Amino acid sequence: MNRQKLMQQIIIAILLGIITGWGFHHYLDANQTKEVASYINIITDVFLRLIKMIIAPLVFATIVTGLVSIGGSSSVGRITIKAMVWFIIAGLVSIGIGMLMANLFQPGVGLNIAIPQQGETNTGLNSSGFSLKSFISHIFPSSFASAMANNEILQILIFSIFFGAALSYICHNSQKTSPIVTLIEDLGRIMFRITDYVMSFAPIAVFAAIASAVTVQGLGLLYDYGKLIGLFYLGLFLLWAILAAVGFFFLGNGVFSLMKLIKEPVALAFATASSESAYPKTMNALDRFGVPKKISSFVLPLGYSFNLDGSMLYQSFAVIFIAQAYNIDLSVTEQILIMLTLMITSKGMAGVARASVVVVAATLPMFSLPEAGILLILAIDQFLDMGRTATNVVGNSISTAVIAKLEEKQGGEAPRQEI
């Protein structure tokens, strides 16, 4: 009943946020709406800060305890290989759907925007840091404290793997449970309890996030960019259908139970446009579905860095849309190269603010596309971000459940499912 009540509160908060935002946008001038939105954003910022406060210790605790419970290094390697194979295939499918939707419906054709002179427009985005070299260097932490302080999920993941593997080795060789294991298990339980406290404020944060966006941009923006937004969400629903179909192949009717269980974290991710806000609830939903914690605590954080299906669909869709808007024809070969480039650059996005937009901005000059084109979608990025973030949660939930099912077939514990 508490979960159902929270879900109802989130839906009501979304509706009230739209109405409130429309009222402010309609009755206030442009300067006043920005000022009002800045004050409303305080609520959202506080909530997201509380979420960020939880994520780092929660990820560390769940990964380490998961690795200790898995035990043998062969299990870790087997699960990692399965996860990465899924992530690569899902990424290619996601990027492919984005390109298919943009090429098939051509939302940018007819805009006929003149290509700006070099240096004429400043997007305000720092895209210089996205390269394979910088990404590989960045995933390895120089300081665990720094990684925790900055919520660098991928760096925390790397350290936690080393720490968990070493702790597992010590426990299995000494044939006794280390007090450190008990301490970290207690840390995980404490963080989940703190999560419950923080999530009680979720409806208020959802209301503030929606109200702030609509206050500044208004509902008219949805009409002006209706075709673009509609096609993007059509692509997301197509991706959802494919993910559900693959999930059905492995999980049977259980995939429908899973979709029912994750509706709350998906709604939260959609309303706040933050995957981090949905992480604790997603972990809880997977636990209720029957995914062993030793698998969910390892695969889900890994997916948060490598399995961002909605974000990758957005990136390919946005790049092709911008090319169409400037009447630039991209050959099949160029589009394939864009697909492969996005597969690499998107892996460095975890933990970066407005990361998907930055990845697009970084990719455009690689193919001689105007970087100023990013300004065409910045105005509606909030609405696009909501959809791609919710899709990331769906993709990671299904992938974790499927990998758990595959592990079960190799002798793991049988999952239970809460209907």
C-alpha positions as CSV (number, residue, x, y, z in Angstrom):
1,M,0.0,0.0,0.0
2,N,2.9,2.4,0.8
3,R,4.4,1.8,-2.7
4,Q,1.0,2.3,-4.4
5,K,0.5,5.5,-2.3
6,L,3.8,6.9,-3.3
7,M,3.2,6.1,-7.0
8,Q,-0.2,7.9,-6.8
9,Q,1.5,10.9,-5.1
10,I,4.1,11.1,-7.9
11,I,1.4,11.1,-10.6
12,I,-0.6,13.8,-8.7
13,A,2.7,15.8,-8.3
14,I,3.3,15.7,-12.1
15,L,-0.2,17.0,-12.8
16,L,0.0,19.7,-10.2
17,G,3.5,20.7,-11.4
18,I,2.2,21.1,-15.0
19,I,-0.8,23.2,-13.8
20,T,1.3,25.4,-11.4
21,G,4.0,25.9,-14.0
22,W,1.5,26.9,-16.7
23,G,0.0,29.4,-14.2
24,F,3.3,31.1,-13.5
25,H,4.3,31.1,-17.2
26,H,0.9,32.6,-18.2
27,Y,0.7,35.4,-15.7
28,L,4.3,36.4,-15.2
29,D,6.8,38.0,-17.6
30,A,10.0,36.3,-18.8
31,N,12.2,37.7,-16.1
32,Q,9.8,36.8,-13.3
33,T,9.3,33.3,-14.6
34,K,13.1,32.7,-14.5
35,E,13.3,34.0,-11.0
36,V,10.3,32.0,-9.8
37,A,11.7,28.9,-11.4
38,S,15.1,29.4,-9.7
39,Y,13.4,29.4,-6.3
40,I,11.3,26.3,-7.2
41,N,14.5,24.6,-8.3
42,I,15.8,24.8,-4.8
43,I,13.5,21.9,-3.8
44,T,14.6,19.7,-6.7
45,D,18.3,20.5,-6.1
46,V,18.0,19.6,-2.4
47,F,16.3,16.3,-3.2
48,L,18.9,15.4,-5.8
49,R,21.7,16.3,-3.4
50,L,20.2,14.0,-0.8
51,I,20.1,11.3,-3.5
52,K,23.7,11.9,-4.4
53,M,24.5,11.6,-0.7
54,I,23.1,8.1,-0.8
55,I,24.5,6.7,-4.0
56,A,28.2,6.4,-3.4
57,P,28.1,4.5,-0.1
58,L,25.2,2.5,-1.3
59,V,27.0,1.4,-4.5
60,F,30.2,0.6,-2.6
61,A,28.3,-1.5,0.1
62,T,26.2,-3.4,-2.4
63,I,29.0,-4.2,-4.8
64,V,31.4,-5.4,-2.1
65,T,28.8,-7.6,-0.3
66,G,27.7,-8.9,-3.7
67,L,31.2,-9.9,-4.6
68,V,31.8,-11.5,-1.2
69,S,28.6,-13.6,-1.6
70,I,29.5,-14.5,-5.2
71,G,32.8,-15.8,-4.0
72,G,34.8,-17.2,-6.9
73,S,36.4,-14.9,-9.4
74,S,35.1,-17.2,-12.2
75,S,31.5,-16.1,-11.2
76,V,32.5,-12.4,-11.4
77,G,34.1,-12.9,-14.8
78,R,31.1,-14.9,-16.1
79,I,28.6,-12.3,-15.0
80,T,30.7,-9.4,-16.3
81,I,31.0,-11.0,-19.7
82,K,27.2,-11.6,-19.9
83,A,26.5,-8.0,-18.8
84,M,28.9,-6.5,-21.3
85,V,27.6,-8.6,-24.2
86,W,24.1,-7.4,-23.3
87,F,25.2,-3.8,-23.0
88,I,26.9,-3.7,-26.4
89,I,24.0,-5.3,-28.2
90,A,21.5,-3.1,-26.5
91,G,23.6,0.0,-27.2
92,L,23.8,-0.8,-30.9
93,V,20.0,-1.5,-31.1
94,S,19.3,1.8,-29.3
95,I,21.5,3.8,-31.5
96,G,20.1,2.0,-34.6
97,I,16.5,2.8,-33.6
98,G,17.4,6.5,-33.1
99,M,18.9,6.6,-36.6
100,L,16.0,4.7,-38.1
101,M,13.4,7.1,-36.7
102,A,15.3,10.2,-37.8
103,N,15.9,8.8,-41.3
104,L,12.4,7.4,-41.8
105,F,10.4,10.5,-40.5
106,Q,13.1,13.2,-41.1
107,P,12.0,15.7,-38.4
108,G,14.7,18.2,-39.4
109,V,13.9,18.3,-43.1
110,G,12.4,21.6,-44.1
111,L,14.0,23.8,-41.3
112,N,16.6,24.9,-43.9
113,I,18.9,26.6,-41.3
114,A,22.0,28.3,-42.6
115,I,25.3,26.9,-41.4
116,P,26.8,29.5,-39.0
117,Q,30.4,30.7,-39.5
118,Q,33.0,29.0,-37.3
119,G,33.1,30.5,-33.9
120,E,29.9,32.5,-34.4
121,T,27.9,30.6,-31.8
122,N,28.8,29.5,-28.3
123,T,26.8,26.6,-27.0
124,G,28.1,26.9,-23.4
125,L,28.9,23.2,-23.3
126,N,32.3,21.7,-22.6
127,S,32.7,18.8,-25.1
128,S,36.5,18.8,-25.3
129,G,36.9,16.1,-22.6
130,F,35.2,13.3,-24.5
131,S,37.8,11.0,-26.1
132,L,38.7,7.4,-25.7
133,K,42.0,8.3,-24.1
134,S,40.5,10.5,-21.5
135,F,37.7,8.0,-20.8
136,I,40.0,5.1,-20.2
137,S,42.2,7.2,-17.9
138,H,39.2,8.6,-16.0
139,I,37.6,5.3,-15.1
140,F,40.5,4.4,-12.8
141,P,40.4,6.5,-9.6
142,S,43.5,8.2,-8.3
143,S,41.7,8.5,-4.9
144,F,38.8,6.6,-3.5
145,A,37.9,9.5,-1.4
146,S,37.8,11.8,-4.4
147,A,35.6,9.3,-6.3
148,M,33.2,9.1,-3.4
149,A,33.1,12.9,-3.0
150,N,32.3,13.5,-6.7
151,N,29.9,10.5,-7.1
152,E,32.1,9.0,-9.8
153,I,30.1,5.8,-10.1
154,L,32.5,4.1,-12.6
155,Q,35.5,4.9,-10.4
156,I,33.6,3.7,-7.3
157,L,32.8,0.5,-9.2
158,I,36.4,-0.2,-10.1
159,F,37.6,0.3,-6.5
160,S,34.7,-1.7,-5.1
161,I,35.6,-4.6,-7.4
162,F,39.2,-4.6,-6.2
163,F,38.1,-4.2,-2.5
164,G,35.4,-6.9,-2.8
165,A,37.6,-9.4,-4.6
166,A,40.4,-9.0,-2.0
167,L,37.9,-9.2,0.9
168,S,36.3,-12.3,-0.7
169,Y,39.8,-13.9,-1.0
170,I,40.6,-13.3,2.7
171,C,37.2,-14.6,3.9
172,H,37.4,-17.8,1.8
173,N,41.0,-18.5,2.8
174,S,40.5,-17.9,6.5
175,Q,37.2,-19.9,6.5
176,K,35.5,-17.3,8.7
177,T,33.5,-14.1,8.2
178,S,35.5,-10.9,8.5
179,P,34.0,-8.2,10.8
180,I,34.6,-5.9,7.8
181,V,31.9,-7.9,5.9
182,T,29.5,-7.4,8.7
183,L,30.3,-3.7,8.9
184,I,29.7,-3.2,5.1
185,E,26.5,-5.3,5.2
186,D,25.3,-3.0,8.0
187,L,26.3,0.0,6.0
188,G,24.2,-1.2,3.1
189,R,21.2,-1.7,5.4
190,I,21.7,1.7,6.9
191,M,21.8,3.4,3.5
192,F,18.6,1.6,2.4
193,R,16.9,3.0,5.5
194,I,18.2,6.5,4.7
195,T,16.8,5.9,1.2
196,D,13.4,5.4,2.6
197,Y,13.6,8.7,4.5
198,V,14.7,10.6,1.4
199,M,12.2,9.0,-0.9
200,S,9.3,10.3,1.3
201,F,10.1,13.7,-0.2
202,A,10.0,12.4,-3.8
203,P,6.5,13.7,-4.7
204,I,7.5,17.3,-3.6
205,A,10.7,17.1,-5.7
206,V,8.8,15.8,-8.7
207,F,6.3,18.7,-8.4
208,A,9.1,21.2,-8.2
209,A,11.0,19.7,-11.2
210,I,7.9,19.8,-13.5
211,A,6.7,23.1,-12.3
212,S,10.1,24.7,-12.8
213,A,10.4,23.4,-16.4
214,V,6.9,24.5,-17.4
215,T,7.2,27.9,-15.7
216,V,10.2,28.9,-17.9
217,Q,9.3,27.1,-21.1
218,G,5.6,26.9,-21.1
219,L,3.3,24.4,-22.7
220,G,3.6,26.1,-26.0
221,L,7.1,24.6,-26.4
222,L,5.5,21.2,-26.6
223,Y,3.4,22.3,-29.5
224,D,6.2,24.0,-31.4
225,Y,8.4,20.9,-31.1
226,G,5.6,18.5,-31.2
227,K,6.8,16.4,-34.1
228,L,10.3,16.1,-32.8
229,I,9.2,15.2,-29.3
230,G,6.5,12.8,-30.6
231,L,9.0,10.9,-32.9
232,F,11.5,10.7,-30.1
233,Y,9.0,9.2,-27.7
234,L,7.8,6.8,-30.5
235,G,11.4,5.6,-30.8
236,L,11.6,5.1,-27.0
237,F,8.3,3.1,-27.0
238,L,9.7,1.0,-29.8
239,L,12.8,0.4,-27.8
240,W,10.7,-0.5,-24.7
241,A,8.8,-3.0,-26.9
242,I,12.0,-4.7,-28.0
243,L,13.5,-4.8,-24.5
244,A,10.2,-6.3,-23.2
245,A,10.2,-8.9,-26.0
246,V,13.8,-9.9,-25.3
247,G,12.9,-10.0,-21.6
248,F,9.9,-12.2,-22.4
249,F,12.1,-14.6,-24.3
250,F,14.3,-15.1,-21.2
251,L,11.8,-14.4,-18.3
252,G,8.5,-15.5,-19.8
253,N,5.5,-13.8,-18.2
254,G,7.8,-12.7,-15.4
255,V,8.8,-9.7,-17.5
256,F,5.3,-8.3,-17.0
257,S,5.7,-8.7,-13.3
258,L,9.0,-6.9,-13.5
259,M,7.5,-4.0,-15.5
260,K,4.9,-3.7,-12.8
261,L,7.4,-3.6,-10.0
262,I,9.6,-1.0,-11.6
263,K,6.8,1.5,-12.5
264,E,7.6,3.5,-9.4
265,P,11.4,4.1,-10.1
266,V,10.6,4.6,-13.8
267,A,8.1,7.3,-12.9
268,L,10.5,8.9,-10.5
269,A,13.3,8.9,-13.1
270,F,10.9,10.4,-15.7
271,A,9.7,13.2,-13.4
272,T,13.1,14.2,-12.1
273,A,15.2,13.3,-15.2
274,S,17.7,11.7,-12.9
275,S,18.7,8.0,-13.0
276,E,20.3,8.4,-9.6
277,S,17.0,9.3,-8.0
278,A,15.7,5.9,-9.2
279,Y,18.6,3.8,-8.2
280,P,17.6,2.8,-4.7
281,K,14.0,2.0,-5.8
282,T,15.2,0.0,-8.7
283,M,17.4,-2.1,-6.5
284,N,14.4,-2.7,-4.2
285,A,12.2,-3.6,-7.2
286,L,14.7,-6.1,-8.4
287,D,15.0,-7.6,-5.0
288,R,11.2,-8.0,-4.8
289,F,11.3,-9.6,-8.3
290,G,13.7,-12.2,-7.0
291,V,17.0,-11.1,-8.4
292,P,19.7,-12.2,-5.9
293,K,21.4,-9.2,-4.3
294,K,24.8,-10.5,-5.2
295,I,23.9,-10.1,-8.9
296,S,21.8,-6.9,-8.8
297,S,24.3,-5.1,-6.6
298,F,27.0,-5.8,-9.2
299,V,25.2,-5.6,-12.6
300,L,23.0,-2.6,-11.9
301,P,25.9,-0.1,-11.0
302,L,27.7,-1.5,-14.1
303,G,24.7,-0.8,-16.2
304,Y,24.5,2.8,-14.9
305,S,27.9,3.4,-16.6
306,F,27.6,1.2,-19.7
307,N,23.9,0.5,-20.4
308,L,22.2,3.8,-21.1
309,D,19.8,2.7,-23.8
310,G,17.6,5.8,-23.8
311,S,20.6,8.2,-23.9
312,M,22.2,6.4,-26.8
313,L,18.9,6.5,-28.8
314,Y,18.7,10.2,-28.1
315,Q,22.2,10.9,-29.2
316,S,21.9,9.2,-32.6
317,F,18.4,10.8,-33.2
318,A,19.7,14.2,-32.3
319,V,22.8,14.0,-34.5
320,I,20.8,13.0,-37.6
321,F,18.1,15.7,-36.8
322,I,20.8,18.4,-36.7
323,A,22.3,17.3,-40.0
324,Q,18.8,17.4,-41.6
325,A,18.1,20.8,-40.2
326,Y,21.2,22.2,-41.9
327,N,20.5,20.3,-45.1
328,I,23.7,18.1,-44.7
329,D,23.4,14.7,-46.3
330,L,25.1,11.9,-44.3
331,S,26.0,8.7,-46.2
332,V,25.4,5.3,-44.9
333,T,29.1,4.9,-44.2
334,E,29.1,8.2,-42.2
335,Q,26.1,7.1,-40.2
336,I,27.8,3.8,-39.4
337,L,30.9,5.7,-38.2
338,I,28.6,7.9,-36.1
339,M,27.1,4.8,-34.5
340,L,30.4,3.4,-33.6
341,T,31.6,6.8,-32.3
342,L,28.6,7.1,-30.1
343,M,29.2,3.6,-28.7
344,I,32.5,4.8,-27.4
345,T,31.9,8.4,-26.4
346,S,28.6,7.5,-24.6
347,K,30.5,5.3,-22.1
348,G,32.2,8.4,-20.6
349,M,28.9,10.1,-19.8
350,A,28.2,8.6,-16.4
351,G,28.1,11.3,-13.7
352,V,28.4,14.2,-16.2
353,A,25.8,16.9,-16.0
354,R,23.6,17.0,-19.1
355,A,25.9,14.3,-20.4
356,S,23.8,13.2,-23.4
357,V,23.8,16.8,-24.8
358,V,27.5,17.1,-24.2
359,V,28.1,13.8,-26.1
360,V,26.1,15.1,-29.0
361,A,28.1,18.4,-28.9
362,A,31.3,16.4,-28.9
363,T,30.3,14.2,-31.8
364,L,29.1,16.9,-34.2
365,P,32.5,18.5,-35.0
366,M,33.9,15.0,-35.6
367,F,31.7,14.7,-38.7
368,S,31.9,18.4,-39.7
369,L,28.4,19.1,-38.4
370,P,27.7,22.6,-36.9
371,E,28.1,22.4,-33.1
372,A,25.6,25.3,-32.9
373,G,23.0,22.7,-33.9
374,I,22.8,21.6,-30.3
375,L,21.0,24.9,-29.6
376,L,18.0,23.6,-31.7
377,I,17.3,20.9,-29.0
378,L,18.5,22.6,-25.8
379,A,15.1,24.3,-25.4
380,I,13.3,21.0,-25.1
381,D,16.1,18.9,-23.7
382,Q,14.3,18.7,-20.3
383,F,11.4,16.9,-21.9
384,L,13.6,14.6,-23.9
385,D,15.8,13.9,-20.9
386,M,12.8,12.7,-18.9
387,G,12.0,10.0,-21.5
388,R,15.6,8.9,-22.0
389,T,16.3,8.7,-18.3
390,A,13.2,6.5,-17.7
391,T,14.2,4.3,-20.6
392,N,17.7,3.8,-19.0
393,V,16.0,2.5,-15.9
394,V,13.9,0.1,-17.9
395,G,16.9,-1.2,-19.8
396,N,19.0,-1.7,-16.7
397,S,16.2,-3.5,-14.8
398,I,15.5,-6.0,-17.6
399,S,19.2,-6.6,-18.3
400,T,19.8,-7.3,-14.6
401,A,16.9,-9.7,-14.4
402,V,17.9,-11.6,-17.5
403,I,21.5,-12.0,-16.4
404,A,20.2,-13.3,-13.0
405,K,18.0,-15.8,-14.9
406,L,21.0,-17.0,-17.0
407,E,23.0,-17.4,-13.8
408,E,20.2,-19.4,-12.3
409,K,20.4,-21.8,-15.2
410,Q,24.1,-22.4,-14.4
411,G,23.4,-23.5,-10.9
412,G,22.5,-20.3,-9.1
413,E,19.6,-19.8,-6.7
414,A,16.2,-19.9,-8.2
415,P,14.6,-16.4,-8.2
416,R,11.3,-15.7,-6.5
417,Q,8.9,-13.3,-8.1
418,E,6.5,-10.9,-6.4
419,I,3.4,-10.4,-8.4
